Amino acid sequence: MKLISILFLFTLSFACVAQQINESEVPANVKTVALKQSNDQAITMWVLDKKRNKYIASVISNTAVLGIEISLDGKWIETTAGVLPEKMPAAVMKSVKESFPGYDLSNFFHITSPNKSPYYSVDASSDDEDLTLSLDPSGKILEKEQQ
């Protein structure tokens, strides 16, 4: 249930600057890319983000929560997959907990794209700051961004 809530917020953030559309409005080449990236799982919702020149395909199922970004011309940009905390790699969780003791951790994602190595994203919050952390699979912190 928590993972579904995370994707709902993820999708809602896109919907604020974009427009939900019917699948019939999505070009065939974009649908093909989305199905390939979702491992042929049914797309739950389509969003057209004209400001950012992309489509976002969302998949919400019992086994996956995905956001798949595809350019208007049908090129895969990025796939963001929700991850349950207990399914995160031990090295990633250890690194975050050691680097940010006392922080509340939430919103766990695995992000893949054709241009970068896969990485994980974790939100870390304390009374003083809210961060989004990007980490490689070994737990090395790649980026620390203030929210």
VOMARPA-307667 format. One record per residue (C-alpha): x, y, z; residue number from 1; residue in three letters. Coordinates in steps of 0.5 Angstrom, whole numbers, plus 500, padded with zeros to 3 digits. Example, Ala and Ser with C-alpha at 12.3 -4.5 7.8 and 13.67 -1.06 7.14 Angstrom:
+-----+-----+-----+-----+------+
|  px |  py |  pz | seq | type |
+-----+-----+-----+-----+------+
| 525 | 491 | 516 |   1 |  ALA |
| 527 | 498 | 514 |   2 |  SER |
+-----+-----+-----+-----+------+
// end
This chain:
+-----+-----+-----+-----+------+
|  px |  py |  pz | seq | type |
+-----+-----+-----+-----+------+
| 500 | 500 | 500 |   1 |  MET |
| 506 | 505 | 502 |   2 |  LYS |
| 509 | 504 | 495 |   3 |  LEU |
| 502 | 505 | 491 |   4 |  ILE |
| 502 | 512 | 495 |   5 |  SER |
| 509 | 513 | 493 |   6 |  ILE |
| 507 | 512 | 486 |   7 |  LEU |
| 501 | 516 | 487 |   8 |  PHE |
| 505 | 522 | 489 |   9 |  LEU |
| 510 | 521 | 484 |  10 |  PHE |
| 505 | 521 | 478 |  11 |  THR |
| 501 | 527 | 482 |  12 |  LEU |
| 507 | 531 | 481 |  13 |  SER |
| 507 | 530 | 474 |  14 |  PHE |
| 500 | 531 | 473 |  15 |  ALA |
| 501 | 538 | 476 |  16 |  CYS |
| 505 | 541 | 470 |  17 |  VAL |
| 502 | 536 | 465 |  18 |  ALA |
| 496 | 533 | 462 |  19 |  GLN |
| 493 | 526 | 463 |  20 |  GLN |
| 491 | 523 | 456 |  21 |  ILE |
| 487 | 517 | 453 |  22 |  ASN |
| 492 | 511 | 451 |  23 |  GLU |
| 488 | 512 | 444 |  24 |  SER |
| 492 | 519 | 444 |  25 |  GLU |
| 499 | 516 | 445 |  26 |  VAL |
| 503 | 515 | 438 |  27 |  PRO |
| 504 | 507 | 437 |  28 |  ALA |
| 512 | 508 | 437 |  29 |  ASN |
| 511 | 511 | 444 |  30 |  VAL |
| 507 | 505 | 447 |  31 |  LYS |
| 512 | 500 | 444 |  32 |  THR |
| 517 | 503 | 448 |  33 |  VAL |
| 513 | 504 | 454 |  34 |  ALA |
| 511 | 496 | 454 |  35 |  LEU |
| 518 | 494 | 453 |  36 |  LYS |
| 520 | 498 | 459 |  37 |  GLN |
| 515 | 495 | 463 |  38 |  SER |
| 516 | 488 | 461 |  39 |  ASN |
| 509 | 488 | 457 |  40 |  ASP |
| 505 | 490 | 464 |  41 |  GLN |
| 499 | 494 | 462 |  42 |  ALA |
| 500 | 502 | 462 |  43 |  ILE |
| 495 | 504 | 468 |  44 |  THR |
| 496 | 512 | 466 |  45 |  MET |
| 499 | 516 | 460 |  46 |  TRP |
| 501 | 523 | 461 |  47 |  VAL |
| 503 | 528 | 456 |  48 |  LEU |
| 508 | 533 | 459 |  49 |  ASP |
| 509 | 538 | 453 |  50 |  LYS |
| 513 | 543 | 457 |  51 |  LYS |
| 518 | 538 | 458 |  52 |  ARG |
| 517 | 535 | 451 |  53 |  ASN |
| 515 | 528 | 454 |  54 |  LYS |
| 510 | 522 | 455 |  55 |  TYR |
| 510 | 519 | 462 |  56 |  ILE |
| 507 | 512 | 462 |  57 |  ALA |
| 505 | 509 | 469 |  58 |  SER |
| 504 | 502 | 471 |  59 |  VAL |
| 501 | 500 | 478 |  60 |  ILE |
| 500 | 493 | 479 |  61 |  SER |
| 501 | 488 | 485 |  62 |  ASN |
| 508 | 487 | 483 |  63 |  THR |
| 511 | 494 | 480 |  64 |  ALA |
| 510 | 501 | 481 |  65 |  VAL |
| 513 | 505 | 475 |  66 |  LEU |
| 514 | 511 | 472 |  67 |  GLY |
| 517 | 511 | 464 |  68 |  ILE |
| 519 | 517 | 461 |  69 |  GLU |
| 519 | 517 | 453 |  70 |  ILE |
| 520 | 523 | 449 |  71 |  SER |
| 515 | 526 | 444 |  72 |  LEU |
| 519 | 522 | 438 |  73 |  ASP |
| 519 | 516 | 442 |  74 |  GLY |
| 526 | 515 | 445 |  75 |  LYS |
| 526 | 512 | 452 |  76 |  TRP |
| 529 | 517 | 457 |  77 |  ILE |
| 528 | 514 | 464 |  78 |  GLU |
| 524 | 509 | 468 |  79 |  THR |
| 523 | 510 | 475 |  80 |  THR |
| 521 | 504 | 479 |  81 |  ALA |
| 519 | 504 | 486 |  82 |  GLY |
| 522 | 500 | 491 |  83 |  VAL |
| 520 | 497 | 498 |  84 |  LEU |
| 525 | 499 | 503 |  85 |  PRO |
| 526 | 492 | 505 |  86 |  GLU |
| 528 | 490 | 498 |  87 |  LYS |
| 533 | 496 | 497 |  88 |  MET |
| 540 | 493 | 497 |  89 |  PRO |
| 544 | 493 | 503 |  90 |  ALA |
| 550 | 497 | 501 |  91 |  ALA |
| 545 | 503 | 499 |  92 |  VAL |
| 541 | 502 | 506 |  93 |  MET |
| 547 | 502 | 510 |  94 |  LYS |
| 551 | 508 | 507 |  95 |  SER |
| 544 | 512 | 508 |  96 |  VAL |
| 543 | 510 | 515 |  97 |  LYS |
| 551 | 511 | 516 |  98 |  GLU |
| 551 | 518 | 513 |  99 |  SER |
| 545 | 521 | 515 | 100 |  PHE |
| 543 | 518 | 522 | 101 |  PRO |
| 537 | 520 | 525 | 102 |  GLY |
| 534 | 522 | 519 | 103 |  TYR |
| 527 | 519 | 517 | 104 |  ASP |
| 528 | 515 | 510 | 105 |  LEU |
| 522 | 515 | 505 | 106 |  SER |
| 521 | 514 | 497 | 107 |  ASN |
| 525 | 509 | 495 | 108 |  PHE |
| 526 | 508 | 487 | 109 |  PHE |
| 531 | 505 | 482 | 110 |  HIS |
| 532 | 509 | 476 | 111 |  ILE |
| 535 | 507 | 470 | 112 |  THR |
| 536 | 510 | 463 | 113 |  SER |
| 540 | 509 | 457 | 114 |  PRO |
| 545 | 515 | 458 | 115 |  ASN |
| 547 | 513 | 465 | 116 |  LYS |
| 549 | 508 | 470 | 117 |  SER |
| 543 | 505 | 474 | 118 |  PRO |
| 542 | 508 | 481 | 119 |  TYR |
| 538 | 509 | 487 | 120 |  TYR |
| 534 | 515 | 490 | 121 |  SER |
| 532 | 516 | 497 | 122 |  VAL |
| 529 | 522 | 501 | 123 |  ASP |
| 532 | 523 | 508 | 124 |  ALA |
| 529 | 528 | 512 | 125 |  SER |
| 530 | 531 | 519 | 126 |  SER |
| 528 | 537 | 523 | 127 |  ASP |
| 533 | 541 | 520 | 128 |  ASP |
| 533 | 539 | 512 | 129 |  GLU |
| 530 | 535 | 507 | 130 |  ASP |
| 534 | 531 | 502 | 131 |  LEU |
| 534 | 527 | 496 | 132 |  THR |
| 540 | 522 | 495 | 133 |  LEU |
| 542 | 519 | 489 | 134 |  SER |
| 546 | 513 | 490 | 135 |  LEU |
| 550 | 508 | 486 | 136 |  ASP |
| 548 | 500 | 487 | 137 |  PRO |
| 555 | 500 | 492 | 138 |  SER |
| 552 | 505 | 496 | 139 |  GLY |
| 556 | 511 | 494 | 140 |  LYS |
| 553 | 518 | 494 | 141 |  ILE |
| 553 | 521 | 487 | 142 |  LEU |
| 548 | 527 | 489 | 143 |  GLU |
| 545 | 530 | 495 | 144 |  LYS |
| 540 | 535 | 493 | 145 |  GLU |
| 536 | 540 | 498 | 146 |  GLN |
| 528 | 539 | 497 | 147 |  GLN |
+-----+-----+-----+-----+------+
// end
